[in-house]
């Protein structure tokens, strides 16, 4: 009499002999190939939690939405020379600062290029991190614009996952803080800059994991990621200051708990100097090429009026350009948004100080000081994307008060479409 084993026992597990002694086949090699995705992809996906996957799904849908806005904008803005032919979809992303990034990636900081106007050549105002990444991706992706969009697409995915994890620190896994924070960021008025070939997404892809590393007391990793963030934007130095304050708070707590000696507790503080290295290296490079230690700052002043003015004077100049009929209506409304974004930043700083969130308060305060002491406010709405305490704080608040989410969806989120259309149609968007 022959006994028939159940199917699962007959097949066995990979590498386990069958009942007749022959090895069982490996499902991964049954078709001659490994499961979908290489080892690196499988390793990455294995580290993603259900919340991470939910956030990434939301991120993908919002990317599709912004791409549809760009498609519609291409039809609303006809190509040159014909009112019946739409502009190309990729041209909708080739706006304003993107031109500088491409020129740096393509020609460097000092080589001439077609159409260059030397008196208005302020390429050195842009840190090299994004152009270097663009140059690297362009070796694989021939189209410059597609390469820039791809950088922001991948970087934004990393950023929203990190933001969600920051929002969920110290909270139950199912309380919804992470997805809510990501949603608020992705529907924020300036969210189009996370999709365009700009620096915001790449900066956040380094800065937010750096902050996560600091919260987990991994100071070397936090410093390395902070240094990478500084190659992209000067705001990386503000992040380094916040990490240093976080470290000092930990040192103080360890001292109260009878931890190691003070010199030993302060030893990781040296890591906080690492993010200054890229800024110093770039400054030295410009000094060699131009003979000017302040070449970066002087380019900012020439191109964007970022010379020092008192906060009161900066406010007055912005107000006059917003409401004094000095600018065309398109520029005037952008100055109005600058004022609104600065007000949000000041309110955020006040909340952080009241709650004694000193590291986050330092980061926001340094941002506000840099943006609020120029001739006028410029690019403050874009800067709100970098203020992670704003998005995590709003997320926690909206979970306690339902009306916050409703107000945001009804009043704030529609501005996302307005500014996306403004940007993709070629108009100035702060």
SVG drawing of the C-alpha trace seen along z (x, -y; Angstrom):
<svg xmlns="http://www.w3.org/2000/svg" viewBox="-14 -102 57 104">
<polyline fill="none" stroke="black" stroke-width="0.4" points="0.0,0.0 1.4,-3.4 0.9,-6.4 0.4,-9.7 1.8,-12.7 0.0,-16.0 1.1,-18.3 3.0,-20.6 5.0,-17.8 5.7,-16.3 7.1,-19.5 9.1,-20.3 10.8,-23.6 13.6,-24.9 16.7,-22.7 14.8,-20.1 14.9,-16.6 11.7,-15.0 10.6,-11.6 12.5,-9.9 15.7,-11.7 15.8,-14.1 16.2,-17.8 13.0,-19.9 13.1,-22.7 13.6,-26.3 10.6,-28.4 12.9,-31.3 14.8,-29.3 11.9,-27.2 11.6,-29.7 15.3,-30.3 15.1,-33.7 14.9,-35.3 11.8,-36.9 10.8,-40.3 13.3,-43.0 16.9,-42.7 18.5,-42.2 18.8,-45.9 15.1,-46.5 14.0,-43.6 16.2,-44.9 14.6,-48.3 11.0,-47.1 11.7,-44.7 12.4,-47.8 9.2,-49.6 6.3,-49.4 2.6,-49.4 2.6,-53.1 5.5,-53.7 3.7,-52.0 0.6,-54.0 2.6,-57.2 4.3,-56.2 0.9,-55.4 -0.3,-58.8 2.9,-60.3 2.4,-58.6 -1.1,-59.8 -0.2,-63.4 2.6,-63.1 0.1,-62.0 -2.1,-64.9 0.7,-67.5 1.7,-65.9 -1.9,-66.3 -1.8,-70.0 1.3,-70.4 -0.5,-68.7 -3.4,-71.1 -1.1,-74.0 0.6,-73.0 -2.7,-73.3 -3.6,-76.6 -0.2,-78.0 0.2,-77.5 3.6,-77.1 5.3,-80.1 4.0,-81.1 0.7,-79.2 -2.3,-79.5 -3.5,-76.1 -0.5,-74.0 0.1,-73.4 3.4,-73.8 5.4,-70.6 4.8,-68.9 8.5,-68.9 8.8,-72.6 6.3,-73.2 9.1,-72.2 11.8,-74.3 11.1,-77.4 13.1,-80.0 15.8,-78.5 15.8,-75.2 17.7,-77.0 20.5,-77.9 20.8,-74.3 21.0,-72.9 23.6,-75.5 25.7,-74.6 25.4,-70.9 26.1,-71.3 28.8,-74.0 30.0,-74.3 30.1,-77.6 32.4,-79.6 32.4,-78.3 30.3,-80.4 27.2,-79.0 24.9,-80.1 22.9,-83.2 24.9,-84.0 24.6,-87.6 27.7,-88.1 26.3,-90.9 23.4,-88.6 25.4,-85.4 24.9,-84.5 25.4,-80.8 27.6,-80.7 24.6,-81.6 23.5,-77.9 25.2,-75.3 26.7,-72.3 24.8,-69.4 21.8,-69.4 23.8,-70.2 26.2,-67.4 23.4,-64.9 21.9,-66.2 25.1,-65.7 25.4,-62.2 21.9,-61.2 22.3,-62.8 25.0,-60.2 22.2,-57.7 19.1,-59.8 20.0,-61.9 17.3,-64.6 18.3,-67.2 14.7,-68.0 13.8,-64.3 16.9,-63.8 15.9,-66.6 12.4,-65.4 13.7,-61.9 15.9,-63.2 13.0,-65.0 10.7,-62.0 13.0,-59.6 14.1,-62.2 10.6,-63.2 9.7,-59.6 12.5,-59.3 11.5,-62.6 7.8,-61.8 8.6,-58.4 11.1,-60.1 8.6,-62.9 6.0,-60.3 8.4,-58.5 9.3,-61.7 5.6,-62.5 5.1,-59.0 8.0,-59.2 6.7,-58.2 3.2,-57.5 1.2,-54.3 1.8,-52.9 -1.8,-53.2 -2.6,-56.7 -2.3,-58.2 0.3,-60.9 2.7,-59.8 0.3,-59.7 -1.4,-62.9 1.9,-64.8 2.8,-63.6 -0.6,-64.6 -0.4,-68.1 3.1,-68.5 2.0,-67.1 -1.0,-69.4 0.8,-72.5 0.7,-75.5 4.3,-75.3 4.2,-71.5 4.9,-71.9 8.5,-72.5 8.8,-69.0 8.0,-67.7 10.0,-70.2 13.7,-69.9 14.5,-72.1 16.5,-71.5 13.7,-71.1 13.1,-67.4 16.8,-66.5 17.5,-68.6 14.6,-66.9 15.8,-63.5 19.0,-64.1 17.7,-66.5 14.8,-64.5 16.7,-61.2 19.4,-63.2 16.9,-64.4 15.6,-60.9 19.2,-59.7 19.7,-62.4 16.4,-61.4 17.8,-57.9 21.1,-59.2 23.1,-58.1 25.2,-61.2 27.7,-60.1 24.9,-59.2 23.1,-62.5 26.2,-64.5 26.9,-62.7 23.4,-63.2 23.5,-66.8 26.7,-67.4 25.0,-66.0 22.1,-68.3 24.5,-71.3 25.8,-70.5 22.3,-71.2 21.3,-74.2 22.8,-76.6 19.9,-75.5 22.0,-72.4 23.9,-74.6 20.7,-75.4 19.9,-71.7 23.4,-71.1 22.6,-73.8 19.4,-72.0 21.2,-68.6 23.8,-70.2 21.1,-71.6 19.4,-68.1 22.8,-66.6 23.2,-69.1 19.8,-68.3 20.7,-64.6 24.0,-65.4 22.2,-67.4 19.7,-64.5 22.5,-62.0 24.2,-64.2 21.1,-64.4 20.8,-60.6 24.4,-60.1 25.7,-59.1 29.4,-59.3 31.6,-62.2 30.9,-65.5 33.9,-65.3 32.8,-61.8 29.2,-62.9 30.3,-65.9 32.5,-63.7 29.9,-63.4 29.6,-67.2 32.5,-67.2 30.3,-65.4 28.0,-68.5 30.8,-70.4 30.8,-68.0 27.9,-69.8 30.0,-72.9 32.7,-71.2 30.8,-71.3 30.0,-75.0 33.6,-75.8 34.9,-73.8 32.5,-75.6 33.6,-78.9 37.2,-78.0 36.6,-76.9 34.9,-80.3 37.7,-82.1 40.3,-80.4 38.2,-81.1 37.1,-84.6 39.4,-86.0 36.3,-86.7 35.6,-84.9 32.0,-86.2 31.4,-85.3 28.3,-83.3 26.8,-86.0 27.5,-88.7 25.8,-86.7 22.8,-86.4 22.8,-90.2 23.2,-90.9 20.5,-88.5 17.9,-88.5 18.5,-91.6 19.6,-89.4 21.7,-92.1 21.1,-92.7 18.2,-94.9 16.5,-95.0 13.4,-92.8 11.2,-95.9 12.6,-97.3 12.2,-93.9 8.6,-93.7 7.9,-97.3 9.4,-96.6 7.5,-93.4 4.3,-95.0 4.7,-97.9 5.3,-95.5 2.4,-93.4 -0.2,-96.2 1.4,-99.4 0.6,-98.9 4.4,-98.9 4.3,-95.5 2.2,-93.8 -0.7,-91.9 1.1,-88.5 4.1,-89.6 2.0,-91.5 0.0,-88.4 3.3,-86.5 4.5,-89.1 1.2,-88.7 2.0,-85.0 5.5,-85.8 3.9,-87.8 1.5,-85.0 4.3,-82.4 6.4,-84.6 3.4,-85.0 3.1,-81.2 6.8,-80.9 6.6,-83.4 3.6,-81.6 5.3,-78.3 8.4,-79.6 6.3,-81.0 4.6,-77.6 7.9,-75.8 9.3,-78.2 6.3,-77.9 6.5,-74.1 10.3,-74.3 11.1,-72.4 14.5,-74.1 16.2,-72.2 13.3,-72.7 12.9,-76.3 16.6,-76.9 16.1,-75.5 13.0,-77.6 14.5,-80.8 17.6,-80.6 15.5,-80.1 13.3,-83.1 16.3,-85.3 17.9,-84.4 14.7,-85.0 13.5,-88.0 16.6,-90.2 16.9,-90.7 15.6,-93.7 12.3,-91.9 10.9,-88.5 11.7,-86.0 11.0,-82.3 9.5,-82.0 6.5,-79.8 9.1,-77.4 11.0,-77.4 7.9,-76.2 8.4,-72.8 11.6,-72.5 10.0,-73.2 9.2,-69.7 8.0,-70.8 5.2,-72.7 3.9,-69.5 4.3,-67.2 2.7,-69.8 -0.2,-70.4 -0.7,-66.6 -0.9,-66.1 -3.2,-69.1 -5.5,-68.0 -5.8,-64.5 -7.0,-66.2 -9.2,-68.8 -11.1,-67.6 -11.9,-71.1 -8.1,-71.7 -8.1,-69.1 -11.3,-70.5 -10.0,-74.1 -6.8,-73.0 -8.6,-71.0 -11.1,-73.8 -8.8,-76.9 -5.2,-76.0 -5.1,-72.9 -6.7,-74.8 -3.7,-77.1 -1.7,-74.1 -3.4,-73.9 -3.2,-77.7 0.5,-77.8 1.1,-74.7 -0.6,-76.3 1.2,-79.5 4.6,-77.8 4.0,-75.4 2.7,-78.3 5.9,-80.2 4.9,-82.9 6.9,-83.7 6.0,-81.5 7.7,-82.3"/>
</svg>
